[in-house]
Amino acid sequence: MQFVKSYHMRLMEVLLANKQSIDSGIQRLLEMVLEVSGQKGSVWVIGNGGSASTAEHFETDMSYVRHQSIDVFCGVTALSSNSSLVSATANDTSYNDLYRILLKRKAKSGDLLISISASGNSPNIIGAIQEAKVMGVKTFSLLGFDGGRVLEISDYSLVVKTNLGEYGVVEDIHLSICHAVANNLLNKIST
């Protein structure tokens, strides 16, 4: 079981090394979600692989928060969650254009796009952020490693700096960030 202990030690090491940026990033993301929600806008979340799973988990947590108070609007949708729509769009266009097309069809100016990507170099994430800029959609990105290309183009980014290839550590921390945002939002609307 040494590998489990080693993994958890590395996870704690990365959390501590990134503590300041994680704390300020959670605060900034919370502010952006509250701003968009206050304007009756929508939050769109994207990711690939494990990050798509985190996006869908975040949608679930935020939807649960929304239902705690029927007076609070917080429309959050993971664009990866409809497998029929995702596969049809990717098949008929290209996987690289998937999120750009879905965002263009669903979002409006003033909405918020949250992208989740360990590498920050996925063409479909980059394309969606570029489309968001054209549409007047704000962007926030949860990234890993060195942030990749997305770091350069997103309005705001929270980079969990790690060695290249530490996907598990980055994905675990991204999920914990999403939980912190959902919990903080619940606290803010409950008071």
C-alpha positions, 0 to 999 in steps of 0.5 A: 500500500506504499503507492497509496501513501505516496500518491496521497503525499504527492496530492498534499504536496501539490495542494500546499504548493498551489494553496494561494492560487487555489484560494484566490481562484476559488474566490474569483470563480465564486464571484463570477458564478454569482455575477452571472447567476444574479443576471439570470445568465447560464454557466457552461462547463466543458472538459474531456475524459476525466475533466468531462466527468468533473464538469458533469459532477460540477453541474450536479453539485451546482444544480443541487445548490440551485434547488436548495432555494427556489428563488436563486437561479444558477443554471449550470450545464456540462456540455459533455453530458448529452452523449447523443448530442455530443456524438452527433455533433462530433460525427457531423463536424469534428471533435475539435469543433464540438464545444465551439458549436455547442456553445454557439448554439446554446450560450448568450452574451454575459454567460460564463464558460468554465473549461476544465483541462489538465493540459490546457492544449485540447483543440476543442477547449481552445476553440470553445474559448475563442468562440466565447470571446466572439460571443461575449461569454466570460471564460474561467479555466481550471488547468494543470501542469503549466496551463498550456495554450488555454492559459494565454486565452482565458479571461481567468485561469487557475493553474494547478502547477504540477509535473507534466503528466500528473493527471490524477493529481490535477483531476483530484484537485480540480474536483475539490475546487468544484466542491469548494465553489458549490459549498461556498455558493450554498453558504452564500445563498443560505445566509 
